[in-house]
Amino acid sequence: MARVMFIWEQGSNLGHLSHLRSPIQAAIEQGHEVFLVARELQGIPTVFGNLPIVCLQAPFKQSQVFADQSAYFSMTHILFRQCFSTTAELEMYICAWRGLFNLIEPELVVYEHAPTALVASFGYGFKKLLVGTGFSIPPLPSRPDSPFAIFITTPRTPENLALLASDDQLVLKIINTALQRCGSSSMGSLSDLYGQADDQLLMTRPELDHFGPRHSHYLGVEVMAAASAPVWPCSEGPKVFGYLNVFPSLEMLLQALQASSVCALLYIRGLPGELRNAYTGDCLKFLDDLLDLRLVAQQADVVISNGSHNTVAHFLQSGVPQLIVPMHQEQLFVGLRLHEQGCAVLAYQDQPDYASEVKEMINSKTLKERSLAMAGQCALLPKIDRSCHIHNVINRLLN
């Protein structure tokens, strides 16, 4: 029996934990002792139930200053803004993570969007496995001196490439100085951060890869089934399912839905009571708990979301047209990928009106045809036995 340590450091909500569900289940079935070090602990019972897991709180940067993410040109900027910004700050996190490594003494560490933990892992001899979407497992550059993990929205101009190369060297210097202070060897390039991993489990599809399709095994997306089936309002309009967080122009979207006489079920985290009271009626019904998305996909005509990867992937595979209102850069990339393929209408969180987007979402034959075609294309992709593949990877790394 080995000790396997699972880490989730960056991001929010249950999607990150859900990516760890199958690997944790596989490790337990193989008789290993499992430790989960998570950014948020409250979702663990929902995702893992009564599985025998030792749970610990993850160290992560908690005093982030809000910044316009459109200014982020690459994963390097994410590291600098959201994980650490100075050598002293990074050194503190390295010490905290290494304290956990030395306490647990794992033989395998599994990382779900955990860049600071990866920095702290550099030089350790345990096996390393990356799990997550294309965003949390960025592709390695074709050359070590190429800019690291450039975002799809970044123009590849000579000026931008030169800026990115300079920023890469700045962040690499911070990392190497902190590693040296902690008695570790230095990285040759930022790509070593992810290049140190022994393997990866890419929990997405090529159509949704945030950096574009790559030569890799795509394991698809696992969507958790909830207990409740959808009970739609009495309206005879098209069935609209919404899975959203509160955003600046949410009321404008509710107004557009109400004016379109749809039959809508809306699950909105943090929805103010005054909005709920004002818009509940024959057309719009608000939910307290998330529904079984498999059943929703069988019945809904369209879906609205903020672009959460797992939610978007599930409805993409089911051929349901989507309206995406992204709230941050990772969700924007998902929305852009689907919009480029004709499967989604893309809107923005601060629009003064959503009437045209709702109209297109409901009435566009092209959108429906492209969504169904994409679902058919997804069904034709070579299928990998997900559970068997994960079992084999973990078994190989531990033997």
TIPAFI-761349 format. One record per residue (C-alpha): residue in one letter; x, y, z. Coordinates in steps of 0.1 Angstrom, whole numbers, padded with zeros to 4 digits, always signed. Example, Ala and Ser with C-alpha at 12.3 -4.5 7.8 and 13.67 -1.06 7.14 Angstrom:
A+0123-0045+0078;S+0137-0011+0071;
//
This chain:
M+0000+0000+0000;A+0013+0034-0010;R+0004+0069+0002;V-0011+0090-0025;M-0015+0128-0021;F-0042+0147-0041;I-0039+0184-0044;W-0063+0211-0055;E-0050+0247-0051;Q-0065+0272-0076;G-0100+0279-0089;S-0134+0274-0072;N-0165+0253-0071;L-0170+0215-0075;G-0155+0211-0110;H-0120+0208-0097;L-0129+0183-0070;S-0149+0163-0096;H-0118+0158-0117;L-0102+0141-0087;R-0131+0118-0081;S-0121+0090-0105;P-0084+0090-0096;I-0092+0090-0059;Q-0116+0061-0064;A-0090+0042-0084;A-0063+0047-0057;I-0087+0035-0030;E-0097+0005-0050;Q-0060-0004-0054;G-0056-0003-0016;H-0037+0029-0013;E-0039+0055+0015;V-0054+0087+0002;F-0048+0123+0014;L-0067+0152-0001;V-0052+0187+0003;A-0079+0210-0010;R-0084+0247-0015;E-0121+0245-0004;L-0132+0218+0021;Q-0170+0224+0021;G-0176+0205-0012;I-0157+0174-0003;P-0187+0155+0012;T-0208+0163-0020;V-0182+0149-0043;F-0166+0121-0023;G-0193+0110+0001;N-0180+0086+0027;L-0148+0076+0009;P-0119+0070+0033;I-0099+0101+0027;V-0077+0122+0050;C-0086+0158+0043;L-0063+0188+0048;Q-0065+0226+0040;A-0043+0237+0011;P-0020+0267+0014;F-0028+0293-0013;K-0026+0330-0018;Q-0056+0345-0001;S-0049+0383-0004;Q-0054+0387-0041;V-0059+0421-0055;F-0086+0422-0082;A-0071+0428-0116;D-0086+0430-0151;Q-0079+0395-0165;S-0080+0407-0201;A-0045+0420-0193;Y-0033+0384-0188;F-0015+0373-0219;S-0003+0339-0207;M-0002+0314-0178;T+0029+0333-0166;H+0006+0362-0156;I-0017+0339-0138;L+0012+0326-0117;F+0024+0361-0109;R-0010+0376-0101;Q-0029+0347-0085;C-0002+0325-0069;F+0028+0346-0059;S+0044+0379-0068;T+0076+0381-0047;T+0104+0357-0038;A+0096+0360-0001;E+0059+0352-0007;L+0067+0322-0028;E+0093+0310-0003;M+0066+0310+0024;Y+0043+0288+0003;I+0071+0264-0007;C+0078+0259+0030;A+0041+0253+0037;W+0038+0228+0009;R+0070+0210+0017;G+0058+0207+0053;L+0028+0188+0040;F+0050+0166+0017;N+0073+0158+0046;L+0044+0150+0069;I+0025+0128+0045;E+0056+0112+0027;P+0037+0104-0005;E+0049+0081-0032;L+0026+0097-0057;V+0012+0133-0058;V-0017+0142-0081;Y-0021+0179-0090;E-0054+0195-0100;H-0047+0232-0109;A-0019+0234-0083;P+0010+0255-0098;T+0025+0267-0064;A+0025+0231-0051;L+0043+0221-0084;V+0069+0247-0076;A+0074+0233-0041;S+0076+0198-0056;F+0106+0205-0078;G+0134+0183-0067;Y+0113+0158-0049;G+0116+0122-0060;F+0079+0111-0057;K+0059+0105-0088;K+0038+0133-0102;L+0006+0132-0121;L-0013+0162-0135;V-0052+0161-0136;G-0075+0187-0150;T-0087+0206-0181;G-0065+0221-0208;F-0063+0253-0188;S-0049+0237-0157;I-0025+0215-0177;P-0010+0240-0202;P+0008+0225-0232;L+0046+0227-0231;P+0062+0250-0257;S+0078+0234-0287;R+0111+0250-0277;P+0124+0258-0242;D+0130+0295-0251;S+0095+0300-0265;P+0070+0320-0243;F+0052+0297-0219;A+0015+0289-0224;I+0003+0319-0244;F-0035+0324-0243;I-0056+0321-0274;T-0067+0357-0271;T-0031+0370-0272;P-0020+0384-0306;R+0013+0368-0316;T+0030+0401-0325;P+0068+0406-0321;E+0062+0431-0293;N+0039+0407-0274;L+0063+0378-0278;A+0092+0399-0265;L+0072+0411-0236;L+0062+0375-0227;A+0097+0363-0229;S+0108+0391-0205;D+0079+0382-0181;D+0088+0345-0182;Q+0124+0354-0172;L+0111+0376-0143;V+0088+0349-0129;L+0115+0322-0135;K+0140+0343-0115;I+0115+0346-0086;I+0109+0308-0086;N+0146+0299-0088;T+0156+0323-0061;A+0129+0309-0038;L+0139+0273-0046;Q+0176+0281-0040;R+0167+0296-0006;C+0149+0264+0002;G+0179+0243-0008;S+0166+0230-0041;S+0179+0230-0076;S+0168+0255-0102;M+0145+0252-0131;G+0159+0257-0166;S+0127+0272-0179;L+0091+0278-0168;S+0080+0248-0188;D+0099+0226-0163;L+0071+0235-0138;Y+0047+0212-0157;G+0074+0192-0175;Q+0085+0176-0143;A+0053+0155-0142;D+0055+0118-0151;D+0020+0117-0167;Q-0013+0136-0171;L-0050+0129-0171;L-0066+0155-0195;M-0102+0157-0183;T-0117+0175-0214;R-0124+0172-0251;P-0103+0186-0280;E-0133+0209-0289;L-0130+0225-0254;D-0092+0226-0249;H-0085+0261-0237;F-0052+0262-0257;G-0066+0244-0287;P-0064+0207-0297;R-0032+0189-0289;H-0017+0154-0294;S-0028+0138-0262;H-0053+0114-0247;Y-0085+0132-0239;L-0106+0114-0212;G-0137+0135-0216;V-0157+0151-0188;E-0174+0134-0159;V-0206+0152-0148;M-0220+0144-0113;A-0256+0133-0113;A-0278+0151-0087;A-0309+0135-0072;S-0336+0159-0085;A-0353+0157-0119;P-0364+0190-0136;V-0399+0202-0130;W-0405+0229-0156;P-0428+0260-0152;C-0463+0259-0169;S-0452+0282-0198;E-0454+0266-0232;G-0423+0285-0244;P-0389+0269-0253;K-0373+0251-0223;V-0343+0271-0210;F-0320+0259-0183;G-0297+0284-0165;Y-0267+0275-0144;L-0252+0308-0133;N-0235+0330-0108;V-0245+0365-0101;F-0229+0390-0125;P-0234+0428-0131;S-0261+0426-0158;L-0279+0396-0145;E-0312+0415-0142;M-0310+0425-0178;L-0307+0389-0188;L-0337+0380-0166;Q-0357+0408-0183;A-0348+0394-0217;L-0359+0359-0207;Q-0391+0371-0192;A-0400+0392-0223;S-0393+0361-0246;S-0420+0340-0227;V-0396+0311-0223;C-0401+0282-0199;A-0370+0286-0177;L-0355+0268-0148;L-0326+0289-0133;Y-0301+0278-0107;I-0282+0311-0098;R-0257+0310-0069;G-0260+0340-0046;L-0292+0353-0062;P-0306+0383-0042;G-0340+0378-0028;E-0354+0409-0044;L-0345+0396-0079;R-0360+0362-0071;N-0392+0377-0060;A-0394+0402-0089;Y-0390+0376-0117;T-0405+0344-0103;G-0436+0337-0124;D-0452+0315-0151;C-0420+0318-0173;L-0392+0318-0148;K-0387+0294-0119;F-0356+0296-0096;L-0340+0265-0081;D-0324+0260-0046;D-0305+0229-0056;L-0288+0218-0088;L-0307+0193-0109;D-0295+0161-0126;L-0278+0175-0157;R-0283+0143-0177;L-0320+0146-0174;V-0319+0183-0180;A-0300+0178-0213;Q-0326+0154-0225;Q-0354+0180-0221;A-0339+0215-0224;D-0340+0233-0257;V-0311+0257-0247;V-0289+0263-0218;I-0273+0295-0203;S-0242+0294-0182;N-0211+0314-0173;G-0189+0289-0192;S-0180+0265-0165;H-0160+0238-0183;N-0178+0207-0170;T-0213+0222-0175;V-0205+0234-0211;A-0190+0200-0220;H-0220+0181-0208;F-0244+0201-0229;L-0220+0201-0259;Q-0220+0163-0259;S-0259+0164-0258;G-0263+0188-0287;V-0280+0215-0267;P-0274+0251-0280;Q-0258+0274-0254;L-0256+0310-0244;I-0224+0317-0225;V-0218+0348-0203;P-0182+0343-0190;M-0171+0359-0158;H-0133+0353-0161;Q-0107+0344-0186;E-0108+0306-0183;Q-0146+0307-0190;L-0141+0332-0219;F-0117+0307-0236;V-0144+0280-0234;G-0170+0304-0248;L-0147+0314-0277;R-0140+0278-0286;L-0177+0270-0288;H-0186+0302-0306;E-0159+0296-0332;Q-0175+0261-0338;G-0210+0276-0341;C-0224+0259-0310;A-0229+0289-0287;V-0239+0325-0285;L-0213+0345-0266;A-0223+0375-0244;Y-0206+0396-0218;Q-0214+0401-0181;D-0219+0439-0183;Q-0241+0443-0213;P-0270+0468-0211;D-0294+0443-0229;Y-0295+0406-0239;A-0326+0406-0261;S-0307+0398-0293;E-0286+0371-0277;V-0317+0354-0262;K-0335+0357-0295;E-0306+0341-0314;M-0303+0314-0287;I-0339+0304-0291;N-0346+0309-0328;S-0313+0302-0347;K-0316+0270-0368;T-0279+0272-0376;L-0270+0272-0339;K-0292+0241-0333;E-0278+0223-0364;R-0242+0230-0354;S-0248+0219-0319;L-0263+0186-0330;A-0235+0181-0355;M-0209+0187-0328;A-0226+0162-0306;G-0224+0137-0334;Q-0188+0145-0339;C-0181+0140-0302;A-0198+0106-0304;L-0174+0096-0332;L-0142+0103-0313;P-0123+0072-0303;K-0135+0062-0268;I-0110+0056-0240;D-0121+0034-0211;R-0117+0062-0186;S-0117+0041-0155;C-0093+0015-0169;H-0070+0041-0182;I-0068+0059-0148;H-0063+0026-0130;N-0034+0017-0153;V-0017+0051-0150;I-0018+0051-0112;N-0007+0014-0110;R+0022+0021-0134;L+0034+0051-0115;L+0034+0032-0082;N+0052+0001-0095;
//
